[in-house]
């Protein structure tokens, strides 16, 4: 399964690319523009693939841009949804994370 990052060439994105001092802002812009423009970061797509049970959490975490940050995002998503979307987040089946269990 392919995981992809999508960048739409908006005026703001073009300005960030042209200005070397703003290139670092691009990833956050892509992440924050998901709803408005349909952009997505690589890690956002990995999160979707885990949530849809297309790939395992372990596979997605290993492929993520920053595995520690990816784990934090999974934990945050789980807290918000109150649904375990990533089994074995701690590497232990059935572990408890802030009152939630993974099965």
N, C-alpha and C positions, 0 to 999 in steps of 0.2 A: 504494500500500500504506500503510495506516495503522500508525503506531507509537504505542503507548499506554503510559501509566504507570498502574499499578494500586495503589491503596491500600485495604487492608481496614481497616475501622473497629474495630480492636482497642482494648482499654482503654488500652494504652500510647499508641497513635496518638491517641486522643481526648485524653489528658492532655497530649500534646505540642502539640496544636492549641490547647487551652485556655490553656496557659501560654506567653505571648509569648516568654519567655526560652528556651523549648525548641523553638520552631518550626524553628530551624536544624538540629536533630538529626533532623528527620523524613526527609529524603532518605536519610541513612545507615541509618535504621531500615527504610525501605522496601527498600533494597538488601540489607541483611542478613537480612531476613525472607522472602526469595524462596522458599527451600526450605520453611520452616515454614508460611507462610501463603499462598503463591502471589502475593505482591506482586512488583512489578517497577518499576524506574525507567524513564523514557523511554529513557535511554541503554542500559540492559540490553536492552530490546526491540530497539533499533537493532542492537546487537551480535548478537543472535539472527538478525535479518533478514540481516545480512551473512554470518554463518556458514552460513545456509541458502541463500545465494546468491539471495535474493529482491530485495535492493537492493545496489547497488555500495557499496564502501567510501567512495568520494567523496561519494555522495549522503547516506549516513548521517552522515559526518563533518560535512558542511555543515549538516545538520539537528540535530546534537547540541547539548546544552546548553552544552558547553564542548569545542570541537574539539581543543584540545591535550590535555585530559584523556582524551577519547575515543581519540585516537591512542595514548596511553600504555596504556589498557585493552586495545586491540587487540594491541599489542606484548606485553603481559603474557600475554594469552590464547594468543598464538602460541607464546611460550616454554613455557608449560605444556603445550600440546597437541602441540607439535612439528609442527603442521600449519599451513600457510599458509591462514588463513581470510579474509584481507583483501588482495586483490591491490593492488599499487602503493602500499603504505603510505607509502613515501617519495616517491611521485609518479613513480617510475621502474620500469618493468616489469623484472622479473628482478633487482632489487636485493637485496643481502645485508643481513640484519639479524641480528646475533649468530649467524652460522653458518647461518641459514635463508635460503632463497631464495623470492622471490615469482615466480610465473609468470603 
